[in-house]
């Protein structure tokens, strides 16, 4: 009896089934069912308007399979492609056909009537797909009417007789109603996957009839362009809102987490592509800049910082430099309002600099917004930690990064521009450096010059009104007066040691040295002395540990070798005291490396008029014996060059004694 119920199964079939995962099996099953429904639809013959309701119902049966919420986005897309190909090749032809039946027929249907017929479908998703298809047909008719009306104003009477929009204003208003309704209806889909793919189809149907290229369409006005850009903006923003929900999908097991991450990545790329297309469209013309700024503002609500940063950077890279320059404040405000704007800010600064568009006015704006961004980054790092900050800005520093600290990278860009464009005006450099000082030592506000004077009596003081970050101080004058009254009775702190610094991590400390050295690469070497004596420079060097100060001074020595501070013999004789005084001031800084990096120190003796000062220092215990051996040959050369022959002879005697003992 048992043999009656046994069924022989082909082993090859079993192996084939077992080799497939459940997702692939579901997809194949759904595709097979969909193909069957498509076959049923093709058996229909639609020659009369009365046949249309049945065709719509059969088309809705095909679209039922897009309600699937089990498939992952990559496989759902295959189902989506098959369904939309069916709509575009079969259903759309019938929609166009019934709206173009001979006027002598007893019945006549307009594109608007067609749209209303699709609203009778019970299920939301099939109904929306068919409404989008009908909307595309309706917009095609409006597009055609507008073109004919543009060529002949008499055509308006014919349109009016047919009960259709007959003026440019009416056509624009009708299009707005369609686009607004499509955006509103789409909100009925709450599944992120189905919602995002539906919007892709919806946009594909209306895109040919949107004014997307000003040069190609002389009919369109500024109102038309604004209408189209606003529609795209609302559509992609809503898609982004649904995509953000995927972050809360279940992730109880490794498989669920992996599936969720794949879903987020796949859908995120679709949403990102839409925003980038919108940004390219909006950056084509100055009239659409308001939409670009709106996009930058909305990026802040993006659920994934990586995608938000990508979109922001793509928008900035697509914008011409002159457009950024004209709208600098409007663009920088949203970019610098949250941590993720770091890379975009640096891109903006570089683009303006490379195109020679950084004036003093533009630089003031860059400083104001950049310093605000830097302080925001520091606050996030201080409150949430370094790892959380890296997540928010999508930042993963590598060994190749010159400046690995995000907030210092912003200041570094400002210093680079200031030193390159104004190599003889150190007030701009000082303003940026003072921002760093106040981040590390908030209590030094208003006391930087006093403290620097205590560190070095020769400190170069910068007047407060000359600093670039003085903008907006008028609003704070009353608060400052109150603070002055309170501070008048408080004990004065004039020593560096009286202030406690904010604790910096190693990445910040490493970057700080490089940032302080940035101006040296572009400043004229004759301004090195003044730079080293700037109030914020003195404080930052005092903040350094000995290792970091050695690193900074080594960079300074290399810059002097690359840009020698030498004068012709005649010029040197004429300005001997002044030249040697300047060299002495710089050498005082370089003495930090005289023992640790004696070779680099020795090289500077041939590139500055400082040998006589170093000769005087050789008699002190400051310089070790090993360093003296490296220094003496270069010192001898420098003394002879500057005419100190007696000292040069004594130098040779030292060298001989060093060799003997």
GILINSUL-V244413 format. One line per field, one symbol per residue. phi: phi as a letter, one per 40 degrees, with the letter a starting at -180 (. if undefined). Layout:
# GILINSUL-V244413
phi: ???
This chain:
# GILINSUL-V244413
phi: .cccbcbcbcdcccccccccccccccccccccccccccccccccbbbbccccdccccccccccdcccdbcccdccccccccccccccccbccdcdccccbcdccccbbbccccccccccccccccdcccccccccccccccccccccccccaccccccccccgbdbbccccccccccccccccccccccbcdcccccccccdccccdcbbcbbcccbcccbccccccccccccccccccccccccccbccacbcccccccccccccccccccdcccccccccccaccccccdcccdccddcccbcccccdccccccccccccccccbdccccdccccadccdcccccccccccccgbccccccccccccccccccccccccccbhcccccccbfbbcbccccbccccccccdcccccccccbcbbcccccccccccdcccbdccdgbccccccccadcdccbcccccccccgcdcbccccccccccccbcccbbcdccbccccbcccccccdcccccddccbccdcbccccccddccccccccccccccccccccdccccccbdcbbcdcccccbdcccccccccccdccccbcccbcccccccccbacbdcccdcccccccbccccdcccddccddcccdcgccccccccccdccccccb
